[in-house]
């Protein structure tokens, strides 16, 4: 069973990944989810998959979500530290990094250092920090898997 962290779970690639996990529940599970502000859809994902942890980058929206899912066991975190917690959690095997822009660079680096394989749908991470990412992938012996045709 591969345990997946989906960073950008309410975006196009994140939602497609959720669909695949639904079809492959015997092989894949959701361990962590993260979004910027989309708490309505994230709440639905939490209720369906019961991930261990969920991050809302926006602190105010995270507080609202925390109240809305108080009946669930999912830990709600926020900000960059919350993203780090999602991607480095011991229960995660692979991180789907599908956030837009350069915000995914630091969490990707932290995930690699934690020994997590990376499914990368964020081309900016390689364009702007490939000189950092690629040596780390080699040093930590993780897999870097392209998820989008642009790679």
N, C-alpha and C positions, 0 to 999 in steps of 0.2 A: 504494500500500500504506500503510494507516494503522498506525502502530506504537503499541501501547497499553500503558500502565502501569495495572495493576489494584491499587488500594489497598483491601485487604479481599478478597483473591482466594478465600478459603475460606468466606466468608459466602454467603448466599443469592444476592444480586445478583452477587457476584464469580463464583460457580459458573455462574450463568446466562450471564454474559458469556463465560466460558470455552467454554460450549456454542456460543454464536454464533460465536466465533472458530474453533472446530473446523469449523463449517459453511462459513465464509467465509475459509478459509486463503489464497485467492487475493487477498483484499482487506484482511485484518487479520492482524497478528502481535502476539505478546506480547513486549514488551521489558523490562518490569519487573513484579514481583509483590511484594506486601507483606501480612503477616499480623501478628496480635498474638502468638499462641503456637502455632497449629495447624501444626506442622511436618510431621506425617505427610502430610497432603493437599498441603501446599506442596511437599514432596519429589516427589510424583507429578507435580505441575504443572511443576516444574523439569525433570524427566526427559522429559516430553512436549514441552514448548515451548522448552527451552533459552534462557530469557530472559538478557539481558545481566546483570541485577542482580536480587537478591531481598532483601527486608528482613523480618526477624523483630524486632518491637519489643522483645520480651523478650530481653535479652542472653544469658542462660544457654541459652535455647532456640536462639538464633542460633548459639552455639558448637556445640551438638549437631548442628544441621543442617549446619553447615560441615564437620564430620567426615563426616556421612552422604553428602554430595554432593561429596566431595573429588575424585571422578572426573569431575565435570562442569566446564564452563567458567564457570558462573554465579558472579558475585561475590556473596558473602553479607555483608550489612551489618545494623546494628541501631539501635534507638532512633530518636529524632526526627531526628537527623542522617542516619540511613539512609533514613528516609522522604523527607527533602529530596533526597537523592541520587537516589532512584527517580523522583521527580516532575520533577526538573530536568535529567535526563540528556538530552544532545543527541539521542540516538536516539529519544526519545519524542515523539510527535505529539499524543496526547490522553491525559488522565488520567481514569480512572474512579475517583471518590472514593466508596467505599461502606463506610467505617468507621463505627462507631456512636459517637454522641456528639460532643463538641466537639474531640476529638483531631484531627479532619480540618481544622480551621481553618488552622493554620499551614502544613501541607503544601499546602493549596489556594492560599493566598496566595503561597507560593514558586513553585508551578507557574504561576500567572498571571504573576508577574514574569518567569518564564523563557519566557513566550510560548506556553504550552501551553493548548490548548482543554481545558475541563473538562466531563466528564459527571458530574453531581452527583446522587448517590443518598443524600446525607446532609443532611437538612433542617435539622439543628441548625446547620450552617455558615451558612445564610442567616438562620435565626431569631436567632441570637446575634451574627452578624458581617456581616449583609447590608449594613449601612451602610459596612463596609470593603470587602467583596467586590465589590459592584456598581460602585463608582467605579473599582476596579482593573481590572475586566473591560473597562470603557470605555476607561480610560487605556492599557491594553496591547493593546487590539484583539483580544481572544480571545473565543471562543464559550463560553457557559455553557449547557449542555444538561441539562434535567431528565431523570432516569432513572426516577423513581418517580412514581406517581399522586398522592402527597401534595403535590407541588410545584404 
